[in-house]
Amino acid sequence: MFKNIFLLLACLYILSTNLLAQSKGYEIKVKITPLKNVPIYLGYHFGDNQYVVDTTYLNENSTGIFKKNNNLPEGMYLIVLPNMKYFNILLTKNQQLIITNDTTNLYQNLIIENDEENIFFAQYQKQLYLLKKQINILEPKINQYPDSANIYNTIINDEQNKLVQLKEKWIEKNPNSLLSKIFKALDTKDFNFDATIFFKDVDFTDSRLLFTPAFSKTLDEFFTSLPSLSSLNIDSLYKAIDYIFMQSMKNPSVYEEISKYLISQFDLSGNYPNPDAFWYIADKYFLSGLTPWINEAFKTKLSKYNQRIESICMNHTFPSLYLNDEFEKKYNVLDTKAENTLLVFWNPECEHCIHYLKKLYNLYLNTSRTKLEVVAILTGNNKDLWKKEIKNYNWKNLYDSKLLNDFIEDLFLYNTPQIFLLDKNKKIIAKDITVEELTYWIK
């Protein structure tokens, strides 16, 4: 979906960045039938967003020109139509392009002239479109005619292999081209906590990839695949972050954008909130002087925020929290004597929470109280439903009777259920673990 199409800030960013190369500029001649007398836009990818950098009008002959005296930063760009549909092109050192297309099918009708890399990119997009179309046709038949599933799967695999071979031949002949860097960065990967392996084909020194989806998609794929954090793997997370930062530091422009992107995604409002990763990046990079672009006012606010987060990070002592049971008796959630304490923040209106509690209760019934105590804590406001539901569980059930605690701000609770496993000293040794993983810890 095309986002922030009229965001002026993006244009200002491009004009202010040192990535702009002075040359004869860009000239992109466009013909898109049957559009006439309408504006179209030249946009660019930046991380997981897209922004507008230029506008032109298609005349009676469906033609128009994007033209300026300065070259644009190399990257993946978009031609955006009035209905917000778009197709991708590349801008490399050669920014003199001739583009023809038709709205009946923006992939199959795309023709790009005067640039070898774009000619191949248009061909690749056509093949990719045809493959997806064939998969959409054949996949329902696999379910409908299971006896012929092998035949349909063979057809799909053959077409996928042709596309892979097409891509690999291009990479072999043009290893340093922008398109090769994009292909290698976006290749599907099996998750591996070792960042040196997962990101081995991602060139964090190439600033051209800032103007493509390559960095954001690869980083998102890695960090949304993380397993439950524990004292056994937290160092692996920190090593992965260090590897990404150390690689990107070789190019100051890339380093600045990667660091800002990651800390925003790890924050509470990000796509994969993670207080441990946020705290680590803030402490080691933003608050240590390794990010010279931030000012002192921001650094002061970040420092205060980071101090609050630290208490719920791995290997830190969980903060005292005083809550009431259903009979209004007050407890400290840390007032337990077992070798392990499991804090479960949940909401009775959450189906995932109910499912988790039921599985957990089966384990709890078969576990010694000297090994494990469970403290389940209400995060919502539906007290009546909570009282009804907790009758099913004879562990300690608590809630904030006077709403004195802000669980979201103070404990970084970004979803439910949220799980903290504490050792006998009340240090956090695992987070958001499954019931199956919990079995390992209490043995």
C-alpha positions in Angstrom: 0.0 0.0 0.0 1.4 3.4 -1.0 1.9 5.5 2.2 2.5 9.2 2.9 2.3 10.1 -0.7 2.3 13.9 -0.2 4.9 13.9 2.6 7.0 17.0 2.0 9.5 15.9 4.6 10.7 13.1 2.4 11.5 15.6 -0.4 13.5 17.8 2.0 15.4 14.7 3.2 16.5 13.9 -0.3 17.6 17.4 -0.9 19.6 17.6 2.3 21.3 14.2 2.1 24.9 13.8 0.9 23.7 10.9 -1.3 22.7 13.3 -4.0 25.2 13.1 -6.9 25.7 16.1 -9.1 25.4 15.2 -12.8 23.3 15.9 -15.8 20.2 14.9 -13.7 17.4 12.5 -14.3 15.0 12.4 -17.3 12.4 9.7 -17.2 10.0 9.7 -20.2 6.8 8.0 -19.4 3.8 6.8 -21.6 1.0 5.1 -19.7 -2.1 4.3 -21.8 -5.0 5.0 -21.7 -4.4 7.7 -19.0 -4.7 11.3 -20.2 -4.6 14.7 -18.6 -3.9 13.3 -15.1 -1.0 13.6 -12.7 1.4 10.7 -11.9 4.1 10.6 -9.3 7.6 9.5 -9.0 8.1 7.9 -5.6 10.9 6.1 -3.9 11.2 3.3 -1.3 12.8 4.3 2.0 12.8 1.4 4.5 9.3 0.1 4.8 7.7 3.3 3.5 7.3 5.0 0.2 7.5 8.8 -0.5 6.9 11.2 -3.5 9.8 13.1 -5.0 8.4 14.4 -8.2 5.1 14.9 -10.2 4.3 15.2 -13.8 1.1 15.3 -16.0 0.3 12.9 -18.7 -0.9 14.8 -21.8 -3.5 13.9 -24.5 -1.0 11.4 -25.8 -0.6 9.7 -22.4 3.0 10.9 -22.2 4.9 12.9 -19.5 8.5 13.5 -18.3 10.0 13.5 -14.8 13.0 15.8 -15.2 15.4 17.6 -12.8 19.0 18.8 -13.0 20.2 16.6 -10.1 20.6 12.9 -10.0 18.4 11.1 -7.4 20.0 8.7 -5.0 20.2 5.3 -6.6 17.5 2.9 -5.5 14.2 1.3 -6.2 11.6 3.9 -7.4 7.9 3.8 -8.2 5.7 5.3 -10.8 2.4 6.0 -9.0 -0.9 6.4 -10.8 -3.9 8.5 -9.7 -5.6 5.4 -8.3 -2.5 4.8 -6.1 -1.5 1.7 -8.0 2.2 1.6 -8.9 5.0 -0.3 -10.6 8.7 -0.4 -9.7 11.7 0.8 -11.6 15.4 1.2 -10.7 17.4 4.4 -10.8 21.2 3.7 -11.0 23.9 5.8 -12.4 22.0 6.0 -15.7 18.9 8.0 -15.0 17.8 8.6 -18.6 14.9 6.1 -19.1 12.0 5.6 -21.4 9.1 3.8 -19.9 5.9 2.5 -21.6 3.1 0.8 -19.8 -0.7 0.1 -19.9 -3.1 0.1 -17.0 -4.7 -3.2 -18.1 -1.7 -5.0 -16.5 1.2 -2.9 -15.0 3.5 -6.0 -14.9 2.9 -7.6 -18.2 2.9 -4.4 -20.2 5.9 -2.8 -18.6 8.7 -1.8 -21.0 11.8 0.1 -19.9 14.3 1.2 -22.5 17.8 2.7 -22.4 19.1 0.8 -19.4 20.2 -2.9 -19.3 19.5 -3.3 -15.6 15.9 -2.0 -15.9 15.3 -4.0 -19.1 16.1 -7.2 -17.1 14.1 -5.9 -14.1 11.0 -5.4 -16.2 11.5 -9.0 -17.6 11.9 -10.4 -14.1 8.7 -8.7 -12.9 6.7 -10.1 -15.8 8.0 -13.6 -15.0 7.3 -13.2 -11.3 3.7 -12.0 -12.1 3.1 -15.0 -14.4 4.4 -17.4 -11.7 2.1 -15.9 -9.0 -0.8 -16.1 -11.5 -0.1 -19.8 -12.2 0.2 -20.6 -8.5 -3.1 -19.0 -7.8 -4.7 -21.2 -10.5 -3.0 -24.4 -9.6 -3.0 -24.4 -5.8 -6.8 -24.7 -5.5 -6.6 -27.6 -7.9 -4.1 -29.4 -5.6 -6.8 -29.4 -2.9 -9.6 -30.2 -5.3 -7.8 -33.0 -7.1 -5.3 -34.6 -4.6 -4.5 -37.5 -7.1 -3.0 -35.0 -9.4 -1.2 -32.9 -6.7 2.2 -34.2 -7.8 1.7 -33.0 -11.3 0.6 -29.5 -10.3 3.4 -29.2 -7.7 5.9 -30.2 -10.4 4.6 -27.5 -12.7 4.9 -24.9 -10.0 8.4 -26.0 -8.9 9.6 -26.0 -12.5 8.4 -22.4 -13.0 9.9 -21.4 -9.7 13.2 -22.9 -10.7 13.2 -21.0 -14.0 12.7 -17.8 -12.1 15.5 -18.6 -9.7 17.9 -19.5 -12.6 17.0 -16.2 -14.3 17.9 -14.3 -11.2 21.1 -16.3 -10.5 22.4 -15.7 -14.0 21.9 -12.0 -13.6 23.7 -12.0 -10.2 26.6 -14.1 -11.7 27.1 -11.6 -14.5 26.4 -8.4 -12.5 27.4 -9.2 -8.8 27.8 -5.5 -7.8 24.7 -4.2 -9.5 21.9 -2.7 -7.4 19.5 -5.4 -8.5 21.9 -8.1 -7.5 22.3 -6.6 -4.1 18.5 -6.4 -3.7 18.0 -10.0 -4.9 20.6 -11.4 -2.5 19.3 -9.4 0.5 15.7 -10.4 -0.1 16.4 -14.1 -0.7 14.2 -16.3 1.6 16.2 -17.5 4.5 15.8 -20.1 7.2 16.0 -18.5 10.6 19.4 -18.7 12.2 20.2 -16.8 15.4 23.7 -16.3 14.1 23.5 -12.9 12.3 26.8 -13.5 10.4 25.0 -16.4 8.6 21.5 -14.9 8.3 22.8 -11.6 6.9 25.8 -12.9 4.9 24.3 -11.7 1.6 23.2 -8.3 2.9 25.6 -5.5 2.0 25.1 -3.1 4.9 27.8 -0.8 3.4 25.7 -0.1 0.2 23.7 3.1 0.7 21.7 2.4 -2.4 19.8 -0.3 -0.5 18.4 2.5 1.8 16.2 3.4 -1.1 14.8 -0.1 -1.5 12.8 -2.4 0.8 15.9 -4.6 1.2 17.1 -3.5 4.6 13.7 -3.2 6.3 12.4 -6.5 5.0 15.5 -8.5 5.9 15.7 -7.0 9.4 12.0 -7.5 10.0 12.3 -11.2 8.9 15.1 -11.8 11.3 13.7 -10.0 14.4 10.1 -11.2 14.0 11.5 -14.8 13.9 13.2 -14.6 17.3 12.4 -17.4 19.7 11.3 -16.8 23.3 14.1 -14.9 25.0 15.9 -16.5 27.9 19.1 -16.2 29.9 20.5 -18.9 27.5 20.1 -16.9 24.3 20.0 -13.2 25.2 23.7 -12.9 24.4 22.9 -14.2 20.9 20.4 -11.4 20.4 23.0 -8.8 21.5 25.6 -10.3 19.3 23.2 -10.1 16.3 22.5 -6.4 17.0 26.3 -5.7 17.3 27.0 -7.5 14.0 24.3 -5.4 12.2 25.6 -2.2 13.7 29.3 -2.9 13.1 28.6 -3.7 9.5 26.5 -0.6 8.9 29.0 1.6 10.7 31.2 1.2 7.6 28.8 3.6 5.9 27.7 6.5 8.1 24.5 7.1 6.1 23.4 3.4 6.4 24.4 3.3 10.1 22.3 6.3 11.0 19.2 4.9 9.2 19.6 1.3 10.4 20.0 2.4 14.0 17.0 4.8 13.9 14.9 2.1 12.2 15.7 -0.7 14.7 15.3 1.3 17.9 11.9 2.5 16.6 10.8 -1.1 15.8 11.9 -2.4 19.2 10.0 0.4 21.0 6.5 -0.2 22.4 4.8 1.2 19.2 7.1 -0.7 16.8 6.4 -3.7 14.7 8.3 -6.1 17.0 8.6 -4.4 20.5 11.4 -5.8 22.5 12.5 -4.1 25.7 15.8 -6.0 25.9 16.9 -5.1 22.4 15.7 -1.5 22.8 17.6 -1.1 26.1 20.7 -2.6 24.6 20.8 -0.4 21.6 20.0 2.7 23.6 22.6 2.0 26.2 25.4 0.9 24.0 25.0 3.1 21.0 22.6 6.0 21.6 23.6 7.0 25.1 27.3 6.3 24.7 28.1 8.9 22.0 28.0 6.6 19.1 25.0 8.4 17.5 26.2 12.0 17.0 23.0 13.0 15.2 20.9 13.0 18.4 20.8 16.1 20.7 21.2 16.3 24.4 17.5 16.8 25.1 16.6 13.6 23.3 19.5 11.8 25.1 18.2 12.9 28.5 14.7 11.6 27.7 16.0 8.4 26.4 18.2 7.8 29.4 15.2 8.1 31.8 13.1 5.8 29.6 15.9 3.3 29.5 16.3 3.2 33.2 12.7 2.2 33.5 13.0 -0.5 30.9 16.1 -2.0 32.5 14.1 -3.5 35.4 12.2 -5.8 33.1 15.2 -6.9 30.9 16.7 -10.3 31.0 18.9 -11.2 34.1 17.5 -8.2 36.0 15.4 -8.4 39.2 11.8 -8.0 38.4 10.3 -4.8 40.2 8.1 -5.2 43.2 4.4 -4.9 42.3 1.7 -4.7 44.9 -1.7 -6.0 43.8 -4.9 -7.5 45.3 -6.5 -10.9 45.1 -10.3 -11.4 44.6 -10.8 -10.9 48.3 -8.9 -7.6 48.3 -6.0 -9.0 50.2 -2.8 -7.2 49.1 0.3 -9.1 47.9 3.7 -8.4 46.4 3.9 -10.4 43.2 7.5 -11.4 44.3 6.3 -12.9 47.6 6.9 -16.5 46.5 9.2 -19.2 47.8 9.5 -21.7 44.9 12.6 -22.2 42.9 10.8 -20.5 39.9 8.0 -18.0 39.8 6.0 -17.6 36.6 4.3 -14.2 36.2 1.5 -14.3 33.7 -0.1 -11.0 32.6 -3.4 -11.8 30.9 -6.8 -10.7 30.0 -9.9 -12.9 30.3 -11.2 -11.4 27.0 -8.1 -12.7 25.2 -8.6 -16.1 23.6 -4.9 -16.7 23.4 -4.6 -16.1 27.1 -7.3 -18.6 28.0 -5.7 -21.2 25.8 -2.3 -20.6 27.4 -3.7 -20.7 31.0 -5.4 -24.1 30.3 -2.2 -25.7 29.0 -0.2 -24.1 31.8 -2.6 -25.4 34.5 -2.2 -29.0 33.4 1.6 -28.6 33.9 1.0 -26.7 37.2 -1.1 -29.5 38.7 1.7 -32.0 38.0 4.5 -29.8 39.4 5.7 -29.4 42.9 5.0 -26.1 44.6 8.7 -26.0 45.6 9.6 -26.1 41.9 7.0 -23.6 40.5 4.6 -21.0 41.7 2.3 -19.1 39.3 1.0 -15.6 39.8 -1.6 -14.6 37.2 -2.3 -10.9 36.9 -5.2 -9.2 35.3 -4.3 -6.5 32.7 -7.8 -5.5 31.6 -10.8 -3.9 33.4 -13.4 -6.7 33.1 -13.3 -7.7 36.8 -16.6 -9.7 36.7 -15.3 -11.9 33.8 -12.0 -12.2 35.6 -13.6 -13.4 38.8 -15.6 -16.0 36.9 -12.6 -17.3 35.0 -10.1 -17.5 37.9 -12.3 -20.1 39.6 -10.7 -22.6 37.2 -7.2 -21.9 38.5 -6.1 -22.3 42.2 -2.9 -20.4 41.8 -2.5 -16.8 43.0 -4.7 -14.5 41.0 -4.2 -10.8 41.4 -5.4 -7.5 40.0 -4.9 -3.8 40.3 -7.9 -2.9 42.4 -7.2 0.9 42.4 -5.6 1.1 39.0 -2.4 2.5 40.5 -0.1 0.8 37.9 0.4 1.5 34.3 1.4 -2.0 33.1 2.0 -0.8 29.5 4.4 2.0 30.4 6.0 0.5 33.5 6.3 -3.1 32.3 6.4 -2.7 28.6 3.3 -4.9 28.2 2.6 -4.7 24.5 0.3 -7.8 24.2 -1.2 -10.6 26.2 -0.5 -13.1 27.5 2.9 -11.8 28.6 5.1 -14.1 30.6 8.1 -13.6 32.9 9.9 -16.6 34.5 11.9 -15.7 37.6 14.5 -17.7 39.4 14.6 -18.0 43.2 16.3 -14.5 43.5 13.5 -13.0 41.3 15.7 -12.4 38.4 14.2 -12.7 34.9 15.5 -15.9 33.3 13.0 -16.2 30.4 10.2 -14.3 28.7 7.1 -15.2 26.8 8.0 -18.9 26.9 5.6 -21.6 25.8 4.3 -24.2 28.2 6.5 -26.7 26.5 9.6 -24.5 27.1 8.6 -24.0 30.7 8.8 -27.8 31.2 12.5 -27.6 30.4 13.2 -24.8 33.0 11.5 -26.5 35.9 13.1 -29.9 35.5 
